[in-house]
Amino acid sequence: MIYEVRTYRLKPGSIPEVEKRFAEALPYREKYSKLGALWHTELGPLNQIVHVWPYESLDQRTELRGQAMKDPHWPPKVGEFIETMESEIFLPTSFMPPLTPRALGGIYEMRTYMYQPGTMPEVLKRWETAIVERVKLSPLAACWYSELGELNKFVHVWAYKSFAERDRIRAEAMKQPTWPPNTREFLVTQVNKILLPASCSPMQ
């Protein structure tokens, strides 16, 4: 399984219209493969949408995207609003739950860590140990590491019902002796975004 994460920076004020057109075109796109999630940024780098597409392999991605691009209804007619586009391929961690349609709370925090080259196997090992207690506090929506694009990148996405719940749970998590995972020695950068789901997103 691979996940393509596509991030588009849009013109200010255009997110509602982009999501509307995306939702209108989505049924045509999902004839070929299903959308995993569609979010927009609320905090962090603004005016972004993030859409996630699961595939069995890179070959399947190439085949299905080729079929979809022949559909006259896809992609959605939003080119006038797009300023930049980024596509990255990620592999799921061993402890990531299936990316299935579900309502997890409505507020998603995407945290992206860059690690030193060559350290990812050890990072994954330490995370696998530490995550057991952390997911008892709030659901892990997704957790990937980069395969194509910017390498040595580790992304984890957490779901919350409210900003107050996020603050409370993060405070509780910091009291756990195993959290956060002991990977600070390998860290290069950390970035986070607060994401809200579009109305057509399978993850709410």
N, C-alpha and C positions, 0 to 999 in steps of 0.2 A: 504494500500500500504506500502511495505517495500522496502528498497534499500540495497543490499549487495555491499559493497565497498571492493574490493580485492586489496591489495597493495603488489607487489612483488619487492624485492630488487634483482637486477641482477648483474652479473659480469660486470665490466667496459668494455665499448665498444660494448656490446651485444644488446643494444636496437634496432638498425635497423633490425637485424636478427630476434629478438623475435617478433617485430611488423609484419615483413613479414610473418612469420609462423603463427602468430595469425590471420592475414588477410586471409590466405589461408584456415585455418580451420573454420573460423567464419561462413560461410554459412551453414555448417553442424550443428553447435551449435544453429544457429538461427531457425532451424526447430522446436526447443522446446520452446525457449523464446528469446526475442530480447535484444541485448546489448544496454545499455543506453549511455555509453561513454567509451573511452579508451584514456588515456593521458600518457605522460611520463614527468618526472621532468626536468625542465630546470634550475631552481634556487631553492635553499633549499637543502634537502637531495637528492643527485644525484643517478643516476642509478636505478630509480624506475619507474615501470609502475603502473597505477591505472586504474582498470576497474570496471564499475558500472553496476549492474544487477538489474532491477526492478522486483518485484514479487507482487502478490496480498496478499500473506501471507507466513508465514514460512512453512506451510504445502505444499503450491504450490511450494515453493523453493525446498523442499526436493524431491517432486515428479518429478519435471522437471530436476533437477540436476541428479537424479538417472537415468532418461531416457537418458540424454545427455551423461553420463559417459559410457553407453553401446555402444555408437556410436564409431566405430573404428577410426574415424577421430578427435575425441575430447577426452581429451584436446590437444592443439597443442603440438608438440614435441619440448618443450623448457626446459625440466628439467635440461639439462646440463648447462643452464645459470642462473638458479634460486639459490639464496643464502638464502633468507628467504621469507616466505609467511604469510600474515596476512589477515584475513577475519573479517569484522565487519558488523553488522546489524544496520541500521539507520531507523528512522521514519521521514517522511517529516514534516516540519513545516506547519502551516495553510496557510502561505503566500508564500510557494514555488510554482513556476510555474511548469506545467507538464514537465517531462524530455522527450522531444520529439526531433527527428532529426531536427537540425537547425544549421545555421551558425551564430554565435554570435560575431565573431571577431578574433578568432584564438589564443588568449592568455587568459589563465584562471589562476586566483589566488585563491588557496584554503587556507582558513584561518581556523585553528582549535583551538578552545578555550576549555580549561578545566575549569569547574565551581565547586564551592563548593557543596558538597552533599546537596540535598534538595532544591536547588535554581532554578532548571530548569523551573518550572512553572512560576516563576516571571521573569526569563530571557526571556522566550518566549513571555510573555505579553509585556514587554518593547520593545522587538524587533519588535513585530507586529505593535506597534505605530510608531516607528522610521523609519521603512522600506519604508513607503509610499512615502516620499520625496526622499529617497536615490535611489530608482529604476528609478527615472526620469532621473538620470545622466548616468547610465549604467545598463545593464541587470543582474539580479540575475539568475545565471544558475542553482543553487541548494542550498538547505539549509536543513540540517538534524540535528537530535540529536540522540545519541546512545541508542540502545535498548539492544543489546547483544555485548559483547566485553568489551572494556574499557568504563566504565560508566561516566556520567556527561560530556560528550563530545558534543560540538556544532560545526558544520562545515558549513561554507558558502563559496560558489564558485561564483566568479564574472568574467565576460567576458569583454575583451578589444580588440580593434583593433591593438594596439601597446603599447610599454612600455611608450612612450611619452603620449599617451592618458590616460594610467593608472595613471601616475603622475599628470596630469592635473585634472582628475576627482576626484582623492583622495583629492587633494587640495581644490577643489570646495566643496566636501562633508563635509570637516572639518569646512566649514563656516556655514553649516546648524545648527541651534540651537538644533536640535534633534539628531544630528549625531556626534560621534557614540552613540549607545544606552547606556543609563546610567546603565551599569552593572559592572562597574569596581570593585565595592565593593565585588562582588562575584567571580571575576576572580582568577584563580590559575596559569595557564600558557597560552601562546599564541604562535602558530607556523604558519608560512605560507610557501607555495610552489608556484612556478610559473610552470604551466603545459602547455604543447603543445599537441594538438590532434594528434593521429596516423591517417594515411590516411584512415583507415577503420572505424574511430570513427563516430558515428551518429551525434555527436556534433562537429562542426568545428569552 
